[in-house]
Amino acid sequence: MQTTRRDFFRVAAIGGAAATVFGFDLKPAYAQLKELKIARARETRSTCPYCAVGCGVLIYTIGGGAKNVTPQVVHVEGDPDHPTNRGTLCPKGSSLEQDMLNPRRLTKPQVRRPGGTDWEDISWDQALDEIANWTKKTRDATFVDKDSNGRTVNRCEGISFIGGCTDTNEFNYLVIKAMRAMGLVYLENQARV
């Protein structure tokens, strides 16, 4: 039996009329349909961290406004108002929710000491202190006051910096100013790599 479009509409109309006559109420179904899982969620605009394109994403979280409640990510989608991707995401960007909810995701800084084989958890304060100490030690050891011709150059050749593709122009401006203040000459941005 081959069903035509006209037959389909006829069966649909008869089924709808029968449901109405026999007391099947569609109002609860329509009410449930209007309640989305992101209806009460907080919307946060962000940028996909994976490549140099910098697509906009919308991250929906529930439970962020209550006391003693950890916000839970419930949905991630492309930002339709973003000029780069206009709501679309590649497969990596589409998997952002899975990356955020992964139980193996690192949430604390870790360090592996010289000669060690295991990673140990450290506090954020300790991590920042260690980064500052190693940066100062490396800068002091590799700082060049004068070049081979005796000209003052004041540069650090032992540290380089690469900027991220999702950084804003303002952030990159401030970082470059800070890196130049330390004397760094090897600066690059991921968007150009």
Contact map, one row per residue, 1 for C-alpha under 8 A:
1110000000000000000000000000000000000000000000000000000000000000000000000000000000000000000000000000000000000000000000000000000000000000000000000000000000000000000000000000000000000000000000000
1111000000000000000000000000000000000000000000000000000000000000000000000000000000000000000000000000000000000000000000000000000000000000000000000000000000000000000000000000000000000000000000000
1111101100000000000000000000000000000000000000000000000000000000000000000000000000000000000000000000000000000000000000000000000000000000000000000000000000000000000000000000000000000000000000000
0111111100000000000000000000000000000000000000000000000000000000000000000000000000000000000000000000000000000000000000000000000000000000000000000000000000000000000000000000000000000000000000000
0011111110000000000000000000000000000000000000000000000000000000000000000000000000000000000000000000000000000000000000000000000000000000000000000000000000000000000000000000000000000000000000000
0001111111000000000000000000000000000000000000000000000000000000000000000000000000000000000000000000000000000000000000000000000000000000000000000000000000000000000000000000000000000000000000000
0011111111100000000000000000000000000000000000000000000000000000000000000000000000000000000000000000000000000000000000000000000000000000000000000000000000000000000000000000000000000000000000000
0011111111110000000000000000000000000000000000000000000000000000000000000000000000000000000000000000000000000000000000000000000000000000000000000000000000000000000000000000000000000000000000000
0000111111111000000000000000000000000000000000000000000000000000000000000000000000000000000000000000000000000000000000000000000000000000000000000000000000000000000000000000000000000000000000000
0000011111111100000000000000000000000000000000000000000000000000000000000000000000000000000000000000000000000000000000000000000000000000000000000000000000000000000000000000000000000000000000000
0000001111111110000000000000000000000000000000000000000000000000000000000000000000000000000000000000000000000000000000000000000000000000000000000000000000000000000000000000000000000000000000000
0000000111111111000000000000000000000000000000000000000000000000000000000000000000000000000000000000000000000000000000000000000000000000000000000000000000000000000000000000000000000000000000000
0000000011111111100000000000000000000000000000000000000000000000000000000000000000000000000000000000000000000000000000000000000000000000000000000000000000000000000000000000000000000000000000000
0000000001111111110000000000000000000000000000000000000000000000000000000000000000000000000000000000000000000000000000000000000000000000000000000000000000000000000000000000000000000000000000000
0000000000111111111000000000000000000000000000000000000000000000000000000000000000000000000000000000000000000000000000000000000000000000000000000000000000000000000000000000000000000000000000000
0000000000011111111100000000000000000000000000000000000000000000000000000000000000000000000000000000000000000000000000000000000000000000000000000000000000000000000000000000000000000000000000000
0000000000001111111110000000000000000000000000000000000000000000000000000000000000000000000000000000000000000000000000000000000000000000000000000000000000000000000000000000000000000000000000000
0000000000000111111111000000000000000000000000000000000000000000000000000000000000000000000000000000000000000000000000000000000000000000000000000000000000000000000000000000000000000000000000000
0000000000000011111111111000000000000000000000000000000000000000000000000000000000000000000000000000000000000000000000000000000000000000000000000000000000000000000000000000000000000000000000000
0000000000000001111111111000000000000000000000000000000000000000000000000000000000000000000000000000000000000000000000000000000000000000000000000000000000000000000000000000000000000000000000000
0000000000000000111111110000000000000000000000000000000000000000000000000000000000000000000000000000000000000000000000000000000000000000000000000000000000000000000000000000000000000000000000000
0000000000000000011111110000000000000000000000000000000000000000000000000000000000000000000000000000000000000000000000000000000000000000000000000000000000000000000000000000000000000000000000000
0000000000000000001111111000000000000000000000000000000000000000000000000000000000000000000000000000000000000000000000000000000000000000000000000000000000000000000000000000000000000000000000000
0000000000000000001111111100000000000000000000000000000000000000000000000000000000000000000000000000000000000000000000000000000000000000000000000000000000000000000000000000000000000000000000000
0000000000000000001100111111000000000000000000000000000000000000000000000000000000000000000000000000000000000000000000000000000000000000000000000000000000000000000000000000000000000000000000000
0000000000000000000000011111110000000000000000000000000000000000000000000000000000000000000000000000000000000000000000000000000000000000000000000000000000000000000000000000000000000000000000000
0000000000000000000000001111111000000000000000000000000000000000000000000000000000000000000000000000000000000000000000000000000000000000000000000000000000000000000000000000000000000000000000000
0000000000000000000000001111111100000000000000000000000000000000000000000000000000000000000000000000000000000000000000000000000000000000000000000000000000000000000000000000000000000000000000000
0000000000000000000000000111111110000000000000000000000000000000000000000000000000000000000000000000000000000000000000000000000000000000000000000000000000000000000000000000000000000000000000000
0000000000000000000000000111111111000000000000000000000000000000000000000000000000000000000000000000000000000000000000000000000000000000000000000000000000000000000000000000000000000000000000000
0000000000000000000000000011111111100000000000000000000000000000000000000000000000000000000000000000000000000000000000000000000000000000000000000000000000000000000000000000000000000000000000000
0000000000000000000000000001111111100000000000000000000000000000000000000000000000000000000000000000000000000000000000000000000000000000000000000000000000000000000000000000000000000000000000000
0000000000000000000000000000111111110000000000000000000000000000000000000000000000000000000000000000000000000000000000000000000000000000000000000000000000000000000000000000000000000000000000000
0000000000000000000000000000011111110000000000000000000000000000000000000000000000000000000000000000000000000000000000000000000000000000000000000000000000000000000000000000000000000000000000000
0000000000000000000000000000001111111010000000000000000000000000000000000000000000000000000000000000000000000000000000000000000000000000000000000000000000000000000000000000000000000000000000000
0000000000000000000000000000000011111110000000000000000000000000000000000000000000000000000000000000000000000000000000000000000000000000000000000000000000000000000000000000000000000000000000000
0000000000000000000000000000000000111111100000000000000000000000000000000100000000000000000000000000000000000000000000000000000000000000000000000000000000000000000000000000000000000000000000000
0000000000000000000000000000000000011111110000000000000000010000000000000110000000000000000000000000000000000000000000000000000000000000000000000000000000000000000000000000000000000000000000000
0000000000000000000000000000000000111111100000000000000000000000000000000000000000000000000000000000000000000000000000000000000000000000000000000000000000000000000000000000000000000000000000000
0000000000000000000000000000000000001111110000000000000000000100000000000000000000000000000000000000000000000000000000000000000000000000000000000000000000000000000000000000000000000000000000000
0000000000000000000000000000000000001111111000000000000000011110000000000000000000000000000000000000000000000000000000000000000000000000000000000000000000000000000000000000000000000000000000000
0000000000000000000000000000000000000101111100000000000000011101000000000000000000000000000000000000000000000000000000000000000000000000000000000000000000000000000000000000000000000000000000000
0000000000000000000000000000000000000000111110000000000001111000000000000000000000000000000000000000000000000000000000000000000000000000000000000000000000000000000000000000000000000000000000000
0000000000000000000000000000000000000000011111000000000001111000000000000000000000000000000000000000000000000000000000000000000000000000000000000000000000000000000000000000000000000000000000000
0000000000000000000000000000000000000000001111100000000111100000000000000000001000000000000000000000000000000000000000000000000000000000000000000000000000000000000000000000000000000000000000000
0000000000000000000000000000000000000000000111110000000111100000000000000000000000000000000000000000000000000000000000000000000000000000000000000000000000000000000000000000000000000000000000000
0000000000000000000000000000000000000000000011111000011110000000000000000000000000000000000000000000000000000000000000000000000000000000000000000000000000000000000001000000000000000000000000000
0000000000000000000000000000000000000000000001111110011110000000000000000000000000000000000010010000000000000000000000000000000000000000000000000000000000000000000001000000000000000000000000000
0000000000000000000000000000000000000000000000111110010000000000000000000000000000000000000000000000000000000000000000000000000000000000000000000000000000000000000011000000000000000000000000000
0000000000000000000000000000000000000000000000011111010000000000000000000000000000000000000110000000000000000000000000000000000000000000000000000000000000000000000000000000000000000000000000000
0000000000000000000000000000000000000000000000011111110000000000000000000000000000000000000000000000000000000000000000000000000000000000000000000000000000000000000010000000000000000000000000000
0000000000000000000000000000000000000000000000000111110000000000000000000000000000000000000000000000000000000000000000000000000000000000000000000000000000000000000111000000000000000000000001100
0000000000000000000000000000000000000000000000000011111000000000000000000000000000010000000000000000000000000000000000000000000000000000000000000000000000000000000010000000000000000000000000100
0000000000000000000000000000000000000000000000111111111100000000000000000000000000010000000000000000000000000000000000000000000000000000000000000000000000000000000011000000000000000000000000000
0000000000000000000000000000000000000000000000110000111110000000000000000000011001011000100000000000000000000000000000000000000000000000000000000000000000000000000000000000000000000000000000000
0000000000000000000000000000000000000000000011110000011111000000000000000000011001011110000000000000000000000000000000000000000000000000000000000000000000000000000000000000000000000000000000000
0000000000000000000000000000000000000000000011110000001111100000000000000001111000000010000000000000000000000000000000000000000000000000000000000000000000000000000000000000000000000000000000000
0000000000000000000000000000000000000000001111000000000111110000000000000001111000000000000000000000000000000000000000000000000000000000000000000000000000000000000000000000000000000000000000000
0000000000000000000000000000000000000000001111000000000011111000000000001111100000000000000000000000000000000000000000000000000000000000000000000000000000000000000000000000000000000000000000000
0000000000000000000000000000000000000100111100000000000001111100000000001111000000000000000000000000000000000000000000000000000000000000000000000000000000000000000000000000000000000000000000000
0000000000000000000000000000000000000000111100000000000000111111000000111110000000000000000000000000000000000000000000000000000000000000000000000000000000000000000000000000000000000000000000000
0000000000000000000000000000000000000001110000000000000000011111000000111100000000000000000000000000000000000000000000000000000000000000000000000000000000000000000000000000000000000000000000000
0000000000000000000000000000000000000000100000000000000000001111110011110000000000000000000000000000000000000000000000000000000000000000000000000000000000000000000000000000000000000000000000000
0000000000000000000000000000000000000000010000000000000000001111110011110000000000000000000000000000000000000000000000000000000000000000000000000000000000000000000000000000000000000000000000000
0000000000000000000000000000000000000000000000000000000000000011111010000000000000000000000000000000000000000000000000000000000000000000000000000000000000000000000000000000000000000000000000000
0000000000000000000000000000000000000000000000000000000000000011111110000000000000000000000000000000000000000000000000000000000000000000000000000000000000000000000000000000000000000000000000000
0000000000000000000000000000000000000000000000000000000000000000111110000000000000000000000000000000000000000000000000000000000000000000000000000000000000000000000000000000000000000000000000000
0000000000000000000000000000000000000000000000000000000000000000011111000000000000000000000000000000000000000000000000000000000000000000000000000000000000000000000000000000000000000000000000000
0000000000000000000000000000000000000000000000000000000000000011111111100000000000000000000000000000000000000000000000000000000000000000000000000000000000000000000000000000000000000000000000000
0000000000000000000000000000000000000000000000000000000000000011000111110000000000000000000000000000000000000000000000000000000000000000000000000000000000000000000000000000000000000000000000000
0000000000000000000000000000000000000000000000000000000000001111000011111000000000000000000000000000000000000000000000000000000000000000000000000000000000000000000000000000000000000000000000000
0000000000000000000000000000000000000000000000000000000000001111000001111100000000000000000000000000000000000000000000000000000000000000000000000000000000000000000000000000000000000000000000000
0000000000000000000000000000000000000000000000000000000000111100000000111111000000000000000000001001100000000000000000000000000000000000000000000000000000000000000000000000000000000000000000000
0000000000000000000000000000000000001100000000000000000000111100000000011111000000000000000000001000000000000000000000000000000000000000000000000000000000000000000000000000000000000000000000000
0000000000000000000000000000000000000100000000000000000000111000000000001111100000000000000000001000000000000000000000000000000000000000000000000000000000000000000000000000000000000000000000000
0000000000000000000000000000000000000000000000000000000011110000000000001111110000000000000001011000000000000000000000000000000000000000000000000000000000000000000000000000000000000000000000000
0000000000000000000000000000000000000000000000000000000011100000000000000011111000000011100001000000000000000000000000000000000000000000000000000000000000000000000000000000000000000000000000000
0000000000000000000000000000000000000000000000000000001111000000000000000001111100001111100001000000000000000000000000000000000000000000000000000000000000000000000000000000000000000000000000000
0000000000000000000000000000000000000000000010000000001111000000000000000000111111001111000000000000000000000000000000000000000000000000000000000000000000000000000000000000000000000000000000000
0000000000000000000000000000000000000000000000000000000000000000000000000000011111001111000000000000000000000000000000000000000000000000000000000000000000000000000000000000000000000000000000000
0000000000000000000000000000000000000000000000000000000000000000000000000000001111100110000000000000000000000000000000000000000000000000000000000000000000000000000000000000000000000000000000000
0000000000000000000000000000000000000000000000000000001100000000000000000000001111111110000000000000000000000000000000000000000000000000000000000000000000000000000000000000000000000000000000000
0000000000000000000000000000000000000000000000000000000000000000000000000000000011111100000000000000000000000000000000000000000000000000000000000000000000000000000000000000000000000000000000000
0000000000000000000000000000000000000000000000000000111100000000000000000000000001111100000000000000000000000000000000000000000000000000000000000000000000000000000000000000000000000000000000000
0000000000000000000000000000000000000000000000000000001100000000000000000000011101111111100000000000000000000000000000000000000000000000000000000000000000000000000000000000000000000000000000000
0000000000000000000000000000000000000000000000000000000100000000000000000000011111111111000000000000000000000000000000000000000000000000000000000000000000000000000000000000000000000000000000000
0000000000000000000000000000000000000000000000000000000110000000000000000000111111001111100000000000000000000000000000000000000000000000000000000000000000000000000000000000000000000000000000000
0000000000000000000000000000000000000000000000000000000000000000000000000000111100001111110000000000000000000000000000000000000000000000000000000000000000000000000000000000000000000000000000000
0000000000000000000000000000000000000000000000000000001000000000000000000000110000001011111111000000000000000000000000000000000000000000000000000000000000000000000000000000000000000000000000000
0000000000000000000000000000000000000000000000000000000000000000000000000000000000000001111111000000000000000000000000000000000000000000000000000000000000000000000000000000000000000000000000000
0000000000000000000000000000000000000000000000000000000000000000000000000000000000000000111111100000000000000000000000000000000000000000000000000000000000000000000000000000000000000000000000000
0000000000000000000000000000000000000000000000000100000000000000000000000000000000000000111111110000000000000000000000000000000000000000000000000000000000000000000000000000000000000000000000000
0000000000000000000000000000000000000000000000010100000000000000000000000000000000000000111111110000000000000000000000000000000000000000000000000000000000000000000000000000000000000000000000000
0000000000000000000000000000000000000000000000000000000000000000000000000001110000000000111111111000000000000000000000000000000000000000000000000000000000000000000000000000000000000000000000000
0000000000000000000000000000000000000000000000000000000000000000000000000000000000000000001111111110000000000000000000000000000000000000000000000000000000000000000000000000000000000000000000000
0000000000000000000000000000000000000000000000010000000000000000000000000001000000000000000111111111000000000000000000000000000000000000000000000000000000000000000000000000000000000000000000000
0000000000000000000000000000000000000000000000000000000000000000000000001111000000000000000001111111100000000000000000000000000000000000000000000000000000000000000000000000000000000000000000000
0000000000000000000000000000000000000000000000000000000000000000000000000000000000000000000000111111110000000000000000000000000000000000000000000000000000000000000000000000000000000000000000000
0000000000000000000000000000000000000000000000000000000000000000000000000000000000000000000000111111110010000000000000000000000000000000000000000000000000000000000000000000000000000000000000000
0000000000000000000000000000000000000000000000000000000000000000000000001000000000000000000000011111110010000000000000000000000000000000000000000000000000000000000000000000000000000000000000000
0000000000000000000000000000000000000000000000000000000000000000000000001000000000000000000000001111111010000000000000000000000000000000000000000000000000000000000000000000000000000000000000000
0000000000000000000000000000000000000000000000000000000000000000000000000000000000000000000000000111111110000000000000000000000000000000000000000000000000000000000000000000000000000000000000000
0000000000000000000000000000000000000000000000000000000000000000000000000000000000000000000000000000111110000000000000000000000000000000000000000000000000000000000000000000000000000000000000000
0000000000000000000000000000000000000000000000000000000000000000000000000000000000000000000000000000011111000000000000000000000000000000000000000000000000000000000000000000000000000000000000000
0000000000000000000000000000000000000000000000000000000000000000000000000000000000000000000000000011111111100000000000000000000000000000000000000000000000000000000000000000000000000000000000000
0000000000000000000000000000000000000000000000000000000000000000000000000000000000000000000000000000000111111000000000000000000000000000000000000000000000000000000000000000000000000000000000000
0000000000000000000000000000000000000000000000000000000000000000000000000000000000000000000000000000000011111000000000000000000000000000000000000000000000000000000000000000000000000000000000000
0000000000000000000000000000000000000000000000000000000000000000000000000000000000000000000000000000000001111100000000001111000000000000000000000000000000000000000000000000000000000000000000000
0000000000000000000000000000000000000000000000000000000000000000000000000000000000000000000000000000000001111110000000001111001000000000000000000000000000000000000000000000000000000000000000000
0000000000000000000000000000000000000000000000000000000000000000000000000000000000000000000000000000000000011111000000111100000000000000000000000000000000000000000000000000000000000000000000000
0000000000000000000000000000000000000000000000000000000000000000000000000000000000000000000000000000000000001111100000111100000000000000000000000000000000000000000000000000000000000000000000000
0000000000000000000000000000000000000000000000000000000000000000000000000000000000000000000000000000000000000111110111110000000000000000000000000000000000000000000000000000000000000000000000000
0000000000000000000000000000000000000000000000000000000000000000000000000000000000000000000000000000000000000011111110100000000000000000000000000000000000000000000000000000000000000000000000000
0000000000000000000000000000000000000000000000000000000000000000000000000000000000000000000000000000000000000001111100000000000000000000000000000000000000000000000000000000000000000000000000000
0000000000000000000000000000000000000000000000000000000000000000000000000000000000000000000000000000000000000000111110000000000000000000000000000000000000000000000000000000000000000000000000000
0000000000000000000000000000000000000000000000000000000000000000000000000000000000000000000000000000000000000001111111100000000000000000000000000000000000000000000000000000000000000000000000000
0000000000000000000000000000000000000000000000000000000000000000000000000000000000000000000000000000000000000001101111100000000000000000000000000000000000000000000000000000000000000000000000000
0000000000000000000000000000000000000000000000000000000000000000000000000000000000000000000000000000000000000001000111110000000000000000000000000000000000000000000000000000000000000000000000000
0000000000000000000000000000000000000000000000000000000000000000000000000000000000000000000000000000000000000111100111111000000000000000000000000000000000000000000000000000000000000000000000000
0000000000000000000000000000000000000000000000000000000000000000000000000000000000000000000000000000000000000111000001111100000000000000000000000000000000000000000000000000000000000000000000000
0000000000000000000000000000000000000000000000000000000000000000000000000000000000000000000000000000000000011110000000111110000000000000000000000000000000000000000000000000000000000000000000000
0000000000000000000000000000000000000000000000000000000000000000000000000000000000000000000000000000000000011110000000011111011000000000000000000000000000000000000000000000000000000000000000000
0000000000000000000000000000000000000000000000000000000000000000000000000000000000000000000000000000000000011000000000001111111000000000000000000000000000000000000000000000000000000000000000000
0000000000000000000000000000000000000000000000000000000000000000000000000000000000000000000000000000000000011000000000000111111100000000000000000000000000000000000000000000000000000000000000000
0000000000000000000000000000000000000000000000000000000000000000000000000000000000000000000000000000000000000000000000000011111110000000000000000000000000000000000000000000000000000000000000000
0000000000000000000000000000000000000000000000000000000000000000000000000000000000000000000000000000000000000000000000000111111111000000000000000000000000000000000000000000000000000000000000000
0000000000000000000000000000000000000000000000000000000000000000000000000000000000000000000000000000000000001000000000000111111111100000000000000000000000000000000000000000000000000000000000000
0000000000000000000000000000000000000000000000000000000000000000000000000000000000000000000000000000000000000000000000000001111111110000000000000000000000000000000000000000000000000000000000000
0000000000000000000000000000000000000000000000000000000000000000000000000000000000000000000000000000000000000000000000000000111111111000000000000000000000000000000000000000000000000000000000000
0000000000000000000000000000000000000000000000000000000000000000000000000000000000000000000000000000000000000000000000000000011111111100000000000000000000000000000000000000000000000000000000000
0000000000000000000000000000000000000000000000000000000000000000000000000000000000000000000000000000000000000000000000000000001111111110000000000000000000000000000000000000000000000000000000000
0000000000000000000000000000000000000000000000000000000000000000000000000000000000000000000000000000000000000000000000000000000111111111000000000000000000000000000000000000000000000000000000000
0000000000000000000000000000000000000000000000000000000000000000000000000000000000000000000000000000000000000000000000000000000011111111100000000000000000000000000000000000000000000000000000000
0000000000000000000000000000000000000000000000000000000000000000000000000000000000000000000000000000000000000000000000000000000001111111110000000000000000000000000000000000000000000000000000000
0000000000000000000000000000000000000000000000000000000000000000000000000000000000000000000000000000000000000000000000000000000000111111111000000000000000000000000000000000000000000000000000000
0000000000000000000000000000000000000000000000000000000000000000000000000000000000000000000000000000000000000000000000000000000000011111111100000000000000000000000000000000000000000000000000000
0000000000000000000000000000000000000000000000000000000000000000000000000000000000000000000000000000000000000000000000000000000000001111111110000000000000000000000000000000000000000000000000000
0000000000000000000000000000000000000000000000000000000000000000000000000000000000000000000000000000000000000000000000000000000000000111111111000000000000000110000000000000000000000000000000000
0000000000000000000000000000000000000000000000000000000000000000000000000000000000000000000000000000000000000000000000000000000000000011111111100000000000010110000000000000000000000100000000000
0000000000000000000000000000000000000000000000000000000000000000000000000000000000000000000000000000000000000000000000000000000000000001111111100000000000000000000000000000000000000000000000000
0000000000000000000000000000000000000000000000000000000000000000000000000000000000000000000000000000000000000000000000000000000000000000111111100000000000000100000000000000000000000000000000000
0000000000000000000000000000000000000000000000000000000000000000000000000000000000000000000000000000000000000000000000000000000000000000011111110000000000011100000000000000000000000000000000000
0000000000000000000000000000000000000000000000000000000000000000000000000000000000000000000000000000000000000000000000000000000000000000001111111000000001111100000000000000000000000010000000000
0000000000000000000000000000000000000000000000000000000000000000000000000000000000000000000000000000000000000000000000000000000000000000000001111110000011111000000000000000000000000000000000000
0000000000000000000000000000000000000000000000000000000000000000000000000000000000000000000000000000000000000000000000000000000000000000000000111110000111100000000000000000000000000000000000000
0000000000000000000000000000000000000000000000000000000000000000000000000000000000000000000000000000000000000000000000000000000000000000000000011111111111000000000000000000000000000000000000000
0000000000000000000000000000000000000000000000000000000000000000000000000000000000000000000000000000000000000000000000000000000000000000000000011111111110000000000000000000000000000000000000000
0000000000000000000000000000000000000000000000000000000000000000000000000000000000000000000000000000000000000000000000000000000000000000000000000111111000000000000000000000000000000000000000000
0000000000000000000000000000000000000000000000000000000000000000000000000000000000000000000000000000000000000000000000000000000000000000000000000111111000000000000000000000000000000000000000000
0000000000000000000000000000000000000000000000000000000000000000000000000000000000000000000000000000000000000000000000000000000000000000000000000111111100000000000000000000000000000000000000000
0000000000000000000000000000000000000000000000000000000000000000000000000000000000000000000000000000000000000000000000000000000000000000000000000111111110000000000000000000000000000000000000000
0000000000000000000000000000000000000000000000000000000000000000000000000000000000000000000000000000000000000000000000000000000000000000000000001110011111000000000000000000000000000000000000000
0000000000000000000000000000000000000000000000000000000000000000000000000000000000000000000000000000000000000000000000000000000000000000000000011110001111100000000000000000000000000000000000000
0000000000000000000000000000000000000000000000000000000000000000000000000000000000000000000000000000000000000000000000000000000000000000000000111100000111110000000000000000000000000010000000000
0000000000000000000000000000000000000000000000000000000000000000000000000000000000000000000000000000000000000000000000000000000000000000000000111000000011111000000000000000000000000111100000000
0000000000000000000000000000000000000000000000000000000000000000000000000000000000000000000000000000000000000000000000000000000000000000001001110000000001111110000000000000000000000111100000000
0000000000000000000000000000000000000000000000000000000000000000000000000000000000000000000000000000000000000000000000000000000000000000000001110000000000111111000000000000000000000001110000000
0000000000000000000000000000000000000000000000000000000000000000000000000000000000000000000000000000000000000000000000000000000000000000011011100000000000011111000000000000000000000000000000000
0000000000000000000000000000000000000000000000000000000000000000000000000000000000000000000000000000000000000000000000000000000000000000011000000000000000011111100000000000000000000001010000000
0000000000000000000000000000000000000000000000000000000000000000000000000000000000000000000000000000000000000000000000000000000000000000000000000000000000001111110000000000000000000001111000000
0000000000000000000000000000000000000000000000000000000000000000000000000000000000000000000000000000000000000000000000000000000000000000000000000000000000000011111000000000000000100001011100000
0000000000000000000000000000000000000000000000000000000000000000000000000000000000000000000000000000000000000000000000000000000000000000000000000000000000000001111100000000000000000000001111000
0000000000000000000000000000000000000000000000000000000000000000000000000000000000000000000000000000000000000000000000000000000000000000000000000000000000000000111110100001000000000000000111000
0000000000000000000000000000000000000000000000000001000000000000000000000000000000000000000000000000000000000000000000000000000000000000000000000000000000000000011111100000000000000000000011100
0000000000000000000000000000000000000000000000001011110000000000000000000000000000000000000000000000000000000000000000000000000000000000000000000000000000000000001111100000000000000000000011100
0000000000000000000000000000000000000000000000111001010000000000000000000000000000000000000000000000000000000000000000000000000000000000000000000000000000000000000111110000000000000000000000000
0000000000000000000000000000000000000000000000000000000000000000000000000000000000000000000000000000000000000000000000000000000000000000000000000000000000000000001111111011000000000000000000000
0000000000000000000000000000000000000000000000000000000000000000000000000000000000000000000000000000000000000000000000000000000000000000000000000000000000000000000001111111000000000000000000000
0000000000000000000000000000000000000000000000000000000000000000000000000000000000000000000000000000000000000000000000000000000000000000000000000000000000000000000000111111100000000000000000000
0000000000000000000000000000000000000000000000000000000000000000000000000000000000000000000000000000000000000000000000000000000000000000000000000000000000000000000000011111110000000000000000000
0000000000000000000000000000000000000000000000000000000000000000000000000000000000000000000000000000000000000000000000000000000000000000000000000000000000000000000000111111111000000000000000000
0000000000000000000000000000000000000000000000000000000000000000000000000000000000000000000000000000000000000000000000000000000000000000000000000000000000000000001000111111111100000000000000000
0000000000000000000000000000000000000000000000000000000000000000000000000000000000000000000000000000000000000000000000000000000000000000000000000000000000000000000000001111111110000000000000000
0000000000000000000000000000000000000000000000000000000000000000000000000000000000000000000000000000000000000000000000000000000000000000000000000000000000000000000000000111111111000000000000000
0000000000000000000000000000000000000000000000000000000000000000000000000000000000000000000000000000000000000000000000000000000000000000000000000000000000000000000000000011111111100000000000000
0000000000000000000000000000000000000000000000000000000000000000000000000000000000000000000000000000000000000000000000000000000000000000000000000000000000000000000000000001111111110000001000000
0000000000000000000000000000000000000000000000000000000000000000000000000000000000000000000000000000000000000000000000000000000000000000000000000000000000000000000000000000111111111000000000000
0000000000000000000000000000000000000000000000000000000000000000000000000000000000000000000000000000000000000000000000000000000000000000000000000000000000000000000000000000011111111100000000000
0000000000000000000000000000000000000000000000000000000000000000000000000000000000000000000000000000000000000000000000000000000000000000000000000000000000000000100000000000001111111111000000000
0000000000000000000000000000000000000000000000000000000000000000000000000000000000000000000000000000000000000000000000000000000000000000000000000000000000000000000000000000000111111111100000000
0000000000000000000000000000000000000000000000000000000000000000000000000000000000000000000000000000000000000000000000000000000000000000000000000000000000000000000000000000000011111111000000000
0000000000000000000000000000000000000000000000000000000000000000000000000000000000000000000000000000000000000000000000000000000000000000001000000000000000110000000000000000000001111111000000000
0000000000000000000000000000000000000000000000000000000000000000000000000000000000000000000000000000000000000000000000000000000000000000000000100000000001110000000000000000000000111111100000000
0000000000000000000000000000000000000000000000000000000000000000000000000000000000000000000000000000000000000000000000000000000000000000000000000000000000111011100000000000000000111111111000000
0000000000000000000000000000000000000000000000000000000000000000000000000000000000000000000000000000000000000000000000000000000000000000000000000000000000111001000000000000000000010011111000000
0000000000000000000000000000000000000000000000000000000000000000000000000000000000000000000000000000000000000000000000000000000000000000000000000000000000001011100000000000000000000001111100000
0000000000000000000000000000000000000000000000000000000000000000000000000000000000000000000000000000000000000000000000000000000000000000000000000000000000000001110000000000000100000001111110000
0000000000000000000000000000000000000000000000000000000000000000000000000000000000000000000000000000000000000000000000000000000000000000000000000000000000000000111000000000000000000000011111010
0000000000000000000000000000000000000000000000000000000000000000000000000000000000000000000000000000000000000000000000000000000000000000000000000000000000000000011110000000000000000000001111111
0000000000000000000000000000000000000000000000000001000000000000000000000000000000000000000000000000000000000000000000000000000000000000000000000000000000000000011110000000000000000000000111111
0000000000000000000000000000000000000000000000000001100000000000000000000000000000000000000000000000000000000000000000000000000000000000000000000000000000000000000110000000000000000000000011111
0000000000000000000000000000000000000000000000000000000000000000000000000000000000000000000000000000000000000000000000000000000000000000000000000000000000000000000000000000000000000000000111111
0000000000000000000000000000000000000000000000000000000000000000000000000000000000000000000000000000000000000000000000000000000000000000000000000000000000000000000000000000000000000000000011111
